Amino acid sequence: MKKIILAMIVGIFAGAVLYAAPIPLPSLEVKIGEAKGPGDVALVFQVLFVLTVLSLAPAILMLMTCFTRIVIVLAFLRQALGSQQIPSNQILVGLALFLTAFLMRPVGEAIYQDAARPYLDGEISTGLALEKAVKPVREFMFRQTGEKELALFVFLSKSERPRNRADIGTLVLIPAFITSELKKAFIIGFFMYLPFLIIDMVVASTLMSMGMLMLPPIMISLPFKILLFVMVDGWNLTMRSLALSFN
């Protein structure tokens, strides 16, 4: 009983102390005023640059990595199976993101070793860090971009004929890379469609010959397509084909 009374007294005393001296809350103040030196202006531009990069991060992820090809192929696979929204968009995008992180790991490690780590240690400047960070990404995009797409966008940019890869600007390389990725994704999607299309045709012909015209063929062909996909270990083959397509 004494311990309970002592605990109550301590609690009342602590509550009184907290009430008498409330905990201060942090405040955030944003104001526009005259800069005291060039450093203040440079800091503002650095903050604006970081915010711009963060806002463009999804576009950079989708357009400068292998994410585009992966997510399009997975969407083609779901469409070929005819399974409506299974797997859902969240699952497909999540799978594409993690597979992108797995496949882009060598590029990320090169960026960290050559650019991010020396910059954080104060060994190189910001401009040199950006130049070193873009280099592994450019090498990856060059490996995945066809010559026809590069020639097209070099022609559209009305620039001089490049003598080597260093003469091709990043703004020319990115749309060429995206076009090449779309082309390869659609080619892979076409070959993935063929076996499922054959099943649809066989089921539709069978139902027509039996006079069951009112029965939707998709209701009969869907279980057979899922069975075929499971028997051939379709997910394993799909992931393997996507990973090997970037070698």
N, C-alpha and C positions, 0 to 999 in steps of 0.2 A: 504494500500500500504506500509506504514511504517513497519507493522508487517511482510509482505512478504519479504521486503528487509532485515530486521533484521534476519529473519530465514535463508535467503540465506547466509548472512555474517557468521552466527553461523555454518552453514553446511560447508562452505568453510574452516573456521578456524579449525573445528573438523577434516575434511579430511586432512588438512595439518599436524595437530598434529599426527594423526594416521600414516601418511606416513613417518613423521620424526622419530617416535618411533614405529616401527612395533611390533606386539604382538609376544613374543617368543613362539616357538613351543616345546613341550616336546620331549625328545629323549630317546631311549631305548638302553642300552648297555649290551651286553652279553660277558663275558670274562672268561677265564680259568686261574686260578692262584693258588698260594700256599695258603692253608687255614691257617688262623691265630690261629685257635683253634679247638677243637672237636665240638664246637657248630656249626661252619660253615658246617662241614661235615654232622652233624645230620640234619641241615636245608635242605641241598641238598637232602638227602634221603627222608625227609618228603615231599618235593615238588615232587620228582619222584613218591612217593607212591600215592599222591593225583592225579597226572596226570594219573597214572595207573588205579586207581579206577574210574576216570571219563571216561576213554576209555572203561572200562569194565561195565559201568553202564547199557547200553542196555541189555547185556547178563545177568547181575544180575537181572534186572527187569523181563526179560522173563523167566529165569530158576529158580528163587527162590520165585516167587509170583504166583498168580492165572492167570496171563496173558496168559500162554500157553494154558490152557484148554479153556479159553474164546474165544481166537482168532480162535482156531481150530473148536470149535462148531459153531461159526458164519460163518466160511468158509464152513463147512458142510451144514449149513442152506441155504446159497446162492447157493451152488451146487445142493441141493435137489430141490430148487425152479426152477432152470434152468434159472435164470434171468441174465445170463452172468456176466457183471461187475456192476450190480446194486444190492445192494449198492457197491460203489467203495472200493478199498483196503484202501484208506485213511480214509474213514468213518468207516470201520470195525476196523482198527487199533486204530483210535481215540476212538471209543466206547469201545473197549477192554481196552484201557489205563485208561479211566475215571471210568469204572466199576471195574478195578483192584484197582484204588485209593480208591474207595468207600468201597470195600470189605477188603482191607488191612489197613483201617484206624485204627482199634484197635491195630494192630501190630506197625504201625507208631507212635501212641500215646505212646505205651509202650517204644519204642526205645527213643523217645524224653524225656520222664519223667525219665527213668532209666539210660540212657547213655548220650544223647546229652546235656541235660540241666545241669547235674552235671559237665560234661566235660567243657562246656563253662563257668561255674562259677568257674572253677579251683578246684573243690572238689575232682576229681578223675583223674588218669593218663590216657594216651592214650591207653595203653594196657588193663586196666580195662574197659575203655569205649567201646572198641571193643568187649570185652568179654560180657559185658552187652547188647550191641546192637545185637549181634548174637543170644542171648538166645531167644527172642520172635520169631525170624524168624525160629529157629530150632523147637520150639514148634509148629508153624504153619505147617511146613513141615512134622513133625512127625504125626500130626493129619490127613494129607492128603495122607500119604504114606502107602501102604499095607505091611503086614509082609512078603509076598513072595518076593517083590522087595527088601526090606531091607536084607532079608536072602541071596538073590542072590549076592548083591554087597558086603556084608560082606564076603561071600565065595570067590568072585573074588579078593577082597583085600588081601586075605590070612592072615587076622588078627585073633586074638584069639576070641573065642566066647564071645560076650558082655554080661555082667551081667545085665546091665540096659541101658537106653538111653544115659546116660552120657558117656558110653564107646564107642559109635558109633561116629566116626569122621564126621565132616561136609563134607569133601571130599567124604565120603561114602554115606552120607545122600542125597546130591544134585542129583547125577545120579539116585538114587532110587526114589526120589521124582519126577524127570522128567519122568521116565518110568511109574510111577503110574499115573501121570497127562495125559500122552499120552493114556494110557489104558482107563481111565475114559472118556476122550474126544471122543475117537472112539466109546465107548459104547453109549454115548449120541447121537453122530452123527448117529449111526445105527438106533436107535429108532426114530430119527427125519426124517430119510429117508422113513420109512415104509408108512405113509399115502400118501406122494407124489408119491411113487413108485406104489401104488395101482391106483392112478389116471392115471399115465402114462400107466399102463397095460390096464385099462378100455378103455382109448382113443385109444390106439393102436389096441386093439381087435375090437372096433367099426369101425374104419377106414378100417381095413382089411376085415371085414364082408361086408362093403359097397363097396369094390373094389377100394377104394381110396388109392392105394399103393404108389403113387408118392407124396402124401401130407405128410410132416414131422409131426409126432405126437406131437412134442414139440410145434409147433405153435398153436395147439388146446388145449393141456393140460396146457400150461403156464397160460392163463387167469383163468382157473378153480383152479389151484393151488394157485394163488394169491388171488382169491376170498375166497377159504377155509382158507387161512392163515389170511386174514383180518377178516373173520366172527368169528373165534375162538380166536381173539385177540392174534395172534401169537407172536408178539414182547413182549407183557406182559408176556405170558407164558414162553417164552425163557429166559427173564431176571430173572423171578422168579425161574425157574428151575436151572439156573446157580448159582444164589445167594444161594439157599437152598442146592445145592450140596456141598458147602464148610462148612456146619454146622456139 
